[in-house]
Every structure is written in structure tokens, then in C-alpha cells.
Amino acid sequence: MEIVTGNIFSLLAMVTDSFSSSRKTKRGILLVQCLSQVFYGLCSFVLKGYSGVVQNVVGIARNLVSSRKERNRIVEWILIIMGVALGIVYNNRSFVGLLPVVANLEYSLAIYFFGDRERILKLAFLINAVMFSVFNAYLLNVVGAVSNLVIAVTTLVFLIKERKRTPGGKDTEETQPDGETDSQAQR
């Protein structure tokens, strides 16, 4: 029964994740992903993949913090360190249990340091989905494994389509650290 319940939660997460990869703003992507992380966290809990649960909880906090306009580097680093430390402490799945930890670390760094760049955020999401797919397969979460592969493919398709639409495949009107947009900085 646990495997069926976990897979139902994964199905709900898949639907919300698919929706997030079509969002156009950082805030939109991150807020929709919070909901999917709730479902993935429930799935990992039911299937006893506790390092995954921890990463989903930390991921929700990270996404909520990152969706705000004000930045707080101390909070960002605390969340990164918490994710790694708690992921290692609660890892009950050997090497495979570290995949969610690495995936969350990679995605957190992308959000915190490149979060205004839509392409980088989506690429980081793609990498994250592949790592979670392997973790989910190990937990016998078939829906989660397949859905993460579908999410990876969906995100890749959006990245390819966007690359064809924009000159040089660059994000449009990215904000520089000094607050200027790319076109202002190039003048």
C-alpha cells in the first residue's frame, strides 16, 4: 500500500512540476515548485527516503525565500548548509540517498547566484529532475522516476524552443548586479 500511496503523491507532484516549467518568471517557477515539493516530500516520507524529505522541506523554504525581492545572503547560506547537513544526517539510502542532497545543493546555488536568469534556472531544474529520477527509481517510486524524466524532457524542450526564439539563446532583458538590464549595460 505504501508504494501505491507514494506513487499517487508523485503523480500530483508531476502535474504541478510540468506546470512550473512553463512559467516565465522566477517567482512563478519557484512558487509552483513549492507545491510539487510538498507532494514529493510526502512521497519520500511514505517510501522512507528521508534524505529526500529533508531536501523537499529545505527546497520549499529556499523557494519561498528566493521568490521575494529582498535578498538575504545569510539566510541563503543557512538553507544551503542545512540542506547538506540534514541530508547527510537523514540519509538512509547509501550513495543513492545523497542524490537529493546534491540535486538540492545544485538547484539552490543556481537560484541564489543565477536566479534572475531564466535559462540557467530551467537548466538547473533539468539537472535536478534527472537526479531525483534516479532516487525515485531506487525507492520504487515509478511515477516519480518517470515524471522526473518527463519533467526533464519538458524543460529541455522549453529550453530548445526559447533558444530558437532569442538571439544567441540568451535570456531576454536580464538584470545585472547593479540593477541595469542587459540592453542598458551594453550602451
C-alpha positions in Angstrom: 0.0 0.0 0.0 2.9 2.4 0.7 4.2 2.1 -2.8 0.8 3.0 -4.3 0.3 5.9 -1.9 3.8 7.2 -2.7 3.2 6.9 -6.4 -0.1 8.9 -6.1 1.7 11.7 -4.3 4.3 11.6 -7.1 1.6 11.9 -9.7 0.3 15.1 -8.1 3.9 16.4 -8.0 4.3 15.6 -11.7 1.3 17.7 -12.7 2.5 20.7 -10.7 6.1 20.4 -11.9 5.0 20.3 -15.5 3.1 23.5 -15.0 6.2 25.2 -13.3 8.5 24.6 -16.3 6.1 26.7 -18.5 6.2 29.7 -16.2 8.0 32.8 -17.5 9.2 34.4 -14.2 11.5 33.3 -11.4 8.7 33.9 -8.9 6.2 31.9 -10.9 8.6 29.0 -11.4 9.5 28.9 -7.7 6.0 29.2 -6.2 4.6 26.4 -8.4 7.5 24.2 -7.5 6.7 24.7 -3.8 3.5 22.8 -4.2 5.2 20.0 -6.1 7.9 19.7 -3.4 5.1 19.2 -0.8 3.9 16.2 -2.9 7.4 14.8 -3.5 8.2 15.2 0.2 5.1 13.3 1.2 6.0 10.6 -1.3 9.6 10.3 0.0 8.2 10.1 3.6 5.8 7.3 2.7 8.5 5.4 0.8 11.1 6.0 3.6 13.6 8.1 1.6 14.2 10.5 4.4 17.1 12.5 2.8 14.6 13.3 0.0 12.0 14.5 2.6 14.6 16.9 4.1 15.6 18.2 0.7 12.0 18.9 -0.2 11.3 20.8 3.1 14.5 22.8 2.6 13.6 23.3 -1.0 10.3 24.8 -0.1 12.0 27.2 2.3 14.6 28.1 -0.3 11.9 28.8 -3.0 9.9 31.0 -0.7 12.9 33.0 0.3 14.1 33.2 -3.3 10.7 34.4 -4.6 10.9 37.6 -2.5 12.5 40.7 -4.0 14.8 41.3 -1.0 17.9 39.1 -0.8 19.4 37.9 2.4 22.7 36.1 1.8 22.9 34.8 5.4 19.6 33.0 5.2 20.5 31.7 1.7 23.7 30.1 3.1 22.0 28.8 6.2 19.5 27.0 3.9 22.3 25.6 1.7 24.2 24.3 4.8 21.1 23.0 6.4 20.2 21.1 3.3 23.6 19.4 3.0 24.0 18.7 6.7 20.5 17.4 7.3 20.5 15.4 4.1 23.6 13.6 5.2 22.3 13.0 8.7 18.9 11.6 7.5 20.4 9.7 4.6 19.2 6.1 4.9 19.7 5.0 1.3 23.5 4.9 0.9 25.0 6.7 -2.1 21.6 7.0 -3.8 20.3 8.9 -0.8 22.9 11.6 -1.5 21.4 12.3 -4.9 18.6 14.5 -3.4 21.3 16.3 -1.4 23.4 17.1 -4.4 20.3 18.0 -6.5 19.1 20.4 -3.9 22.6 21.9 -3.5 22.9 22.4 -7.3 19.5 23.9 -7.6 19.9 26.2 -4.6 23.2 27.6 -5.9 21.6 28.2 -9.3 18.7 30.1 -7.7 20.8 32.1 -5.3 23.5 33.1 -7.8 21.8 33.0 -11.2 18.1 33.3 -10.2 17.4 36.2 -12.5 18.4 34.2 -15.5 15.5 32.1 -16.6 17.6 29.7 -18.8 20.1 28.9 -16.1 17.2 28.3 -13.6 15.5 25.9 -16.1 18.8 24.1 -16.8 19.4 23.6 -13.1 15.8 22.3 -12.8 16.5 19.8 -15.6 19.7 18.5 -13.8 17.7 18.3 -10.5 14.9 16.3 -12.2 17.4 13.8 -13.5 19.0 13.2 -10.1 15.6 12.9 -8.4 14.5 10.4 -11.1 17.3 8.0 -10.1 16.5 8.5 -6.4 12.8 7.8 -7.1 13.5 4.7 -9.1 15.6 3.4 -6.2 12.6 4.0 -3.8 10.3 2.1 -6.3 8.5 5.3 -6.9 7.8 4.5 -10.6 5.6 7.6 -11.1 8.3 9.8 -9.6 11.1 8.4 -11.6 9.1 8.6 -14.9 7.6 12.0 -14.0 11.1 13.5 -13.3 12.3 12.2 -16.7 9.2 13.7 -18.3 9.9 17.0 -16.5 13.5 16.9 -17.7 12.4 16.4 -21.3 9.7 19.0 -21.0 12.2 21.5 -19.6 14.7 20.6 -22.3 12.0 21.2 -25.0 11.2 24.7 -23.5 14.9 25.5 -23.4 15.4 24.5 -27.0 12.3 26.4 -28.1 13.4 29.5 -26.2 16.9 29.3 -27.7 15.5 29.3 -31.2 13.3 32.4 -30.4 16.0 34.5 -28.8 19.2 35.7 -30.5 22.1 33.7 -29.3 19.9 31.7 -26.9 20.3 34.3 -24.2 17.7 35.3 -21.7 16.0 38.5 -22.6 16.5 41.6 -20.5 18.4 40.1 -17.7 19.1 42.3 -14.7 22.7 43.0 -13.9 24.0 43.1 -10.3 23.9 47.0 -10.5 20.2 46.9 -11.4 20.6 47.7 -15.1 19.1 45.4 -17.7 21.4 43.8 -20.4 20.5 46.4 -23.0 21.2 49.3 -20.6 24.6 47.8 -19.7 25.6 47.3 -23.4 25.0 51.0 -24.2 
